[in-house]
Amino acid sequence: MKPQDDRAYTRKNYRRVKTLHPMDYVSPYIMVERNDACNYFSDMVDATPIDNFMRQKRKEGMSDLGLHHVLIAAYVRTFAERPGINRFIRGQKIFSRNRLIVNMMVKKDMALNAQGTLIKIVFKPTDTLQDVYEQFQKIYHESMESENGFDGIAKIINYIPGLIKKFVVWLLKTLDYFGLLPNAITNLSPFHGSMFITSMGSLGIKPIWHHLYNFGNVPVFISFGRRRHETELDVLGQPVRRSYYDLAVVTDERICDGFYYAAAWKQFTRILKTPEVLETTPEVTEDIP
């Protein structure tokens, strides 16, 4: 995977948040590890408007447009309007990013022993669906043709004897705690980013609640499943067939409170009901100081 020019791990692209409630600054010391602070929830979205929109956009030239593109674009739009979801914890301190870093693991071939690789893309809050699609496809095709940079780092660490390897990992975690981990690592690391998204639908199963990583700083993990169908009663009591996509989400509750998360998620699902809005450039809301 080749790094993008617009790197997100430079100091100009994140800053310390200093105007939260005092309890918000205490909680990272109480819930020290990310998995101590995990919240799990699930939801479903109507597949019909999304599917209709994707069919139309494929006819217009986005031939490879998939559900993952739409979900990522909807999350980018939500970040533009609810920037608190793009905070992260480092060294028990709360930081805010002005770029959205999306991680996704993909298989190079749909086979049991096929190699997986990391797609890691940096988005601006003003990016539209077209921007998301083009950037994703570019990084995806580059990743399919070359080895992931983080895989190379992992191979080097793997050659180190066990006890020394344990020390190396401890050293990396310590450097990360103080914000001293080299950008060459964080720019490639699957453990650093704004959110991780994974497709269980491509595997033909329901979404899973995937844990967050204690190493790194990814605060949100979203999993989506295959399209499913339900027979329901309409307002007249008549049976109708409807389609849904299921989503499973794990969040780090320390970056913002439940009210803020709920407002952001409602906005995310509203966008998916009318995905056409993803074709326009949004007005960007700045995070609190």
C-alpha positions as CSV (number, residue, x, y, z in Angstrom):
1,M,0.0,0.0,0.0
2,K,1.4,3.4,-1.0
3,P,0.9,6.3,1.4
4,Q,-1.3,9.2,0.3
5,D,0.3,12.6,0.0
6,D,-2.2,14.2,2.4
7,R,-1.0,12.5,5.5
8,A,-3.2,12.6,8.6
9,Y,-0.6,11.9,11.2
10,T,1.1,15.3,11.1
11,R,0.5,17.7,14.0
12,K,-1.4,20.2,11.9
13,N,-4.1,17.6,11.4
14,Y,-4.9,16.9,15.0
15,R,-5.1,18.8,18.2
16,R,-5.8,18.4,21.9
17,V,-9.4,19.0,23.0
18,K,-9.4,21.3,26.1
19,T,-13.0,22.4,26.7
20,L,-14.8,19.2,27.7
21,H,-16.5,18.5,31.0
22,P,-13.9,17.5,33.8
23,M,-15.3,14.0,34.0
24,D,-14.4,13.5,30.3
25,Y,-10.8,14.0,31.2
26,V,-11.0,11.7,34.2
27,S,-12.6,8.8,32.4
28,P,-9.5,7.8,30.4
29,Y,-7.7,7.3,33.7
30,I,-10.5,5.1,35.0
31,M,-11.1,3.2,31.8
32,V,-7.5,2.9,30.8
33,E,-7.7,0.4,28.0
34,R,-9.9,0.9,24.9
35,N,-11.7,-2.4,25.5
36,D,-12.6,-1.1,29.0
37,A,-14.7,1.6,27.4
38,C,-16.4,-0.3,24.6
39,N,-20.1,0.2,23.8
40,Y,-21.8,-2.3,21.5
41,F,-25.0,-1.6,19.5
42,S,-26.7,-2.8,16.4
43,D,-29.0,-1.2,13.9
44,M,-30.5,-1.8,10.4
45,V,-31.1,0.4,7.5
46,D,-33.5,0.2,4.6
47,A,-31.7,-1.3,1.7
48,T,-34.1,-0.1,-1.0
49,P,-33.0,3.6,-1.3
50,I,-29.3,2.5,-1.1
51,D,-29.7,-0.2,-3.8
52,N,-31.6,2.1,-6.1
53,F,-29.0,4.8,-5.7
54,M,-26.1,2.4,-6.3
55,R,-27.8,1.0,-9.5
56,Q,-28.2,4.6,-10.8
57,K,-24.6,5.6,-10.1
58,R,-23.3,2.4,-11.7
59,K,-25.1,3.4,-14.9
60,E,-23.5,6.8,-14.7
61,G,-20.0,5.4,-14.5
62,M,-19.2,4.2,-11.0
63,S,-19.2,0.7,-12.2
64,D,-17.7,-0.8,-9.1
65,L,-19.7,1.2,-6.6
66,G,-20.6,-1.0,-3.6
67,L,-22.2,-0.7,-0.2
68,H,-18.9,-0.1,1.5
69,H,-18.4,3.1,-0.6
70,V,-21.8,4.4,0.4
71,L,-21.3,3.6,4.1
72,I,-17.8,5.3,4.1
73,A,-19.1,8.3,2.3
74,A,-22.1,8.6,4.7
75,Y,-19.6,8.4,7.7
76,V,-17.4,11.1,6.1
77,R,-20.5,13.3,5.8
78,T,-21.5,12.5,9.4
79,F,-18.0,13.5,10.5
80,A,-18.3,16.8,8.7
81,E,-21.5,17.6,10.6
82,R,-20.7,15.8,13.9
83,P,-16.9,16.1,14.2
84,G,-16.8,14.7,17.8
85,I,-16.9,11.1,16.4
86,N,-13.4,11.8,15.0
87,R,-11.7,12.2,18.3
88,F,-9.2,9.7,19.7
89,I,-7.5,8.9,23.0
90,R,-3.7,8.9,23.3
91,G,-1.8,8.8,26.5
92,Q,-5.1,9.3,28.5
93,K,-5.6,12.6,26.6
94,I,-8.4,13.5,24.1
95,F,-7.5,14.7,20.6
96,S,-9.5,15.8,17.6
97,R,-8.7,15.1,14.0
98,N,-9.6,17.3,11.0
99,R,-9.2,14.3,8.6
100,L,-11.0,11.0,8.6
101,I,-8.8,8.0,8.4
102,V,-10.7,4.8,7.3
103,N,-9.2,1.4,7.6
104,M,-10.5,-1.8,5.9
105,M,-9.0,-5.2,5.5
106,V,-9.6,-6.9,2.2
107,K,-8.8,-10.3,0.7
108,K,-6.7,-10.4,-2.4
109,D,-8.7,-13.4,-3.5
110,M,-11.8,-15.0,-2.1
111,A,-10.1,-18.2,-1.0
112,L,-9.5,-19.7,2.5
113,N,-5.7,-19.2,2.3
114,A,-5.6,-16.0,0.3
115,Q,-3.6,-13.1,1.7
116,G,-5.4,-10.1,3.2
117,T,-4.2,-6.6,2.9
118,L,-5.1,-3.2,4.5
119,I,-6.9,-0.4,2.8
120,K,-6.1,2.8,4.6
121,I,-7.5,6.1,3.2
122,V,-7.5,9.7,4.4
123,F,-10.6,11.7,3.7
124,K,-11.4,15.4,4.1
125,P,-14.8,16.4,5.6
126,T,-15.7,18.1,2.3
127,D,-15.3,14.9,0.3
128,T,-18.4,13.7,-1.7
129,L,-19.3,10.2,-2.8
130,Q,-17.3,10.8,-6.0
131,D,-14.2,11.7,-4.0
132,V,-14.6,8.7,-1.7
133,Y,-15.2,6.3,-4.6
134,E,-12.2,7.5,-6.6
135,Q,-9.8,7.6,-3.6
136,F,-10.9,4.2,-2.4
137,Q,-10.6,2.6,-5.8
138,K,-7.1,4.1,-6.3
139,I,-5.7,2.8,-3.0
140,Y,-7.5,-0.5,-3.5
141,H,-6.0,-1.3,-6.9
142,E,-2.5,-0.2,-5.7
143,S,-2.9,-2.5,-2.7
144,M,-3.9,-5.4,-4.8
145,E,-0.7,-5.0,-6.9
146,S,1.9,-4.6,-4.1
147,E,2.6,-5.7,-0.5
148,N,1.1,-3.8,2.4
149,G,3.8,-1.7,4.1
150,F,2.7,-2.8,7.6
151,D,3.0,-6.4,6.5
152,G,6.6,-5.7,5.9
153,I,7.0,-4.3,9.4
154,A,5.2,-7.3,10.9
155,K,7.6,-9.6,9.1
156,I,10.6,-7.9,10.5
157,I,9.2,-8.1,14.0
158,N,8.3,-11.7,13.5
159,Y,12.0,-12.6,12.9
160,I,12.9,-11.3,16.4
161,P,13.1,-13.9,19.2
162,G,10.1,-14.1,21.5
163,L,11.3,-12.2,24.6
164,I,12.9,-9.4,22.6
165,K,9.8,-9.3,20.4
166,K,7.7,-8.7,23.6
167,F,10.1,-5.8,24.5
168,V,9.8,-4.3,21.0
169,V,6.0,-4.4,21.2
170,W,6.1,-2.8,24.6
171,L,8.5,-0.1,23.3
172,L,6.1,0.6,20.4
173,K,3.2,0.9,22.7
174,T,5.2,3.2,25.0
175,L,6.2,5.4,22.1
176,D,2.6,5.5,21.0
177,Y,1.4,6.5,24.4
178,F,3.6,9.6,24.3
179,G,2.9,10.4,20.6
180,L,6.4,9.5,19.6
181,L,5.7,6.6,17.3
182,P,7.1,7.4,13.9
183,N,4.6,8.6,11.2
184,A,6.1,5.9,8.9
185,I,4.4,3.3,11.2
186,T,1.2,5.1,12.1
187,N,0.5,5.9,8.5
188,L,0.5,2.2,7.7
189,S,-0.8,0.8,10.9
190,P,-4.2,-0.9,11.0
191,F,-4.4,0.1,14.7
192,H,-4.4,3.8,14.0
193,G,-7.3,5.6,12.4
194,S,-10.7,7.2,12.8
195,M,-12.7,4.1,12.2
196,F,-12.5,0.5,10.9
197,I,-15.1,-0.9,8.6
198,T,-15.5,-4.6,7.7
199,S,-17.8,-6.4,5.3
200,M,-19.4,-9.6,6.5
201,G,-21.9,-9.4,3.7
202,S,-19.1,-10.3,1.2
203,L,-18.7,-13.5,3.3
204,G,-22.4,-14.2,3.2
205,I,-22.9,-13.8,7.0
206,K,-24.4,-11.4,9.5
207,P,-22.3,-8.5,10.9
208,I,-20.2,-9.1,14.0
209,W,-19.3,-6.9,16.9
210,H,-15.6,-6.6,16.4
211,H,-13.5,-5.5,19.4
212,L,-11.5,-2.3,19.4
213,Y,-7.7,-2.6,19.7
214,N,-5.9,-1.5,22.9
215,F,-2.9,-0.6,20.8
216,G,-3.3,2.4,18.6
217,N,-6.2,4.8,18.6
218,V,-9.2,3.5,16.5
219,P,-12.3,4.5,18.4
220,V,-15.1,3.0,16.1
221,F,-15.5,-0.4,14.4
222,I,-18.4,-0.8,12.0
223,S,-19.4,-4.2,10.5
224,F,-22.1,-4.7,7.9
225,G,-23.8,-7.8,6.7
226,R,-25.5,-9.2,3.7
227,R,-28.8,-7.9,2.5
228,R,-31.7,-9.7,4.2
229,H,-35.4,-9.7,3.6
230,E,-38.4,-9.5,6.0
231,T,-42.1,-9.8,5.5
232,E,-43.8,-7.1,7.5
233,L,-47.3,-5.6,7.8
234,D,-47.9,-2.1,6.2
235,V,-50.1,0.6,7.7
236,L,-53.2,-1.2,6.2
237,G,-52.2,-4.5,7.8
238,Q,-51.1,-6.0,4.4
239,P,-47.9,-8.1,4.2
240,V,-45.1,-6.5,2.3
241,R,-41.6,-7.7,1.6
242,R,-38.8,-5.3,2.7
243,S,-35.0,-5.5,2.5
244,Y,-32.4,-4.4,5.1
245,Y,-28.7,-4.1,5.8
246,D,-27.7,-4.9,9.3
247,L,-24.9,-3.0,11.0
248,A,-23.0,-3.8,14.2
249,V,-21.0,-1.0,15.8
250,V,-18.4,-0.9,18.7
251,T,-17.4,2.5,20.0
252,D,-15.0,4.0,22.5
253,E,-17.3,5.9,24.9
254,R,-14.5,8.1,26.1
255,I,-14.3,10.3,23.0
256,C,-17.8,11.7,23.3
257,D,-20.9,11.1,25.4
258,G,-23.9,8.9,24.5
259,F,-26.1,11.8,23.5
260,Y,-23.5,13.0,21.0
261,Y,-23.0,9.4,19.6
262,A,-26.8,9.0,19.3
263,A,-27.2,12.3,17.4
264,A,-24.3,11.3,15.1
265,W,-25.8,7.9,14.4
266,K,-29.2,9.3,13.7
267,Q,-27.6,11.7,11.2
268,F,-25.7,8.7,9.6
269,T,-28.9,6.7,9.1
270,R,-30.8,9.8,7.8
271,I,-28.1,10.2,5.1
272,L,-28.5,6.5,4.1
273,K,-32.3,7.1,3.6
274,T,-31.5,9.8,1.0
275,P,-28.0,8.9,-0.2
276,E,-28.3,11.5,-3.0
277,V,-27.1,14.1,-0.5
278,L,-23.6,12.5,-0.7
279,E,-23.2,14.0,-4.2
280,T,-23.1,17.5,-2.8
281,T,-20.3,19.3,-0.8
282,P,-21.4,19.7,2.9
283,E,-21.0,22.6,5.2
284,V,-18.3,21.6,7.7
285,T,-18.8,22.0,11.5
286,E,-15.7,22.6,13.5
287,D,-15.1,20.5,16.7
288,I,-15.0,22.3,20.0
289,P,-11.7,23.9,21.1
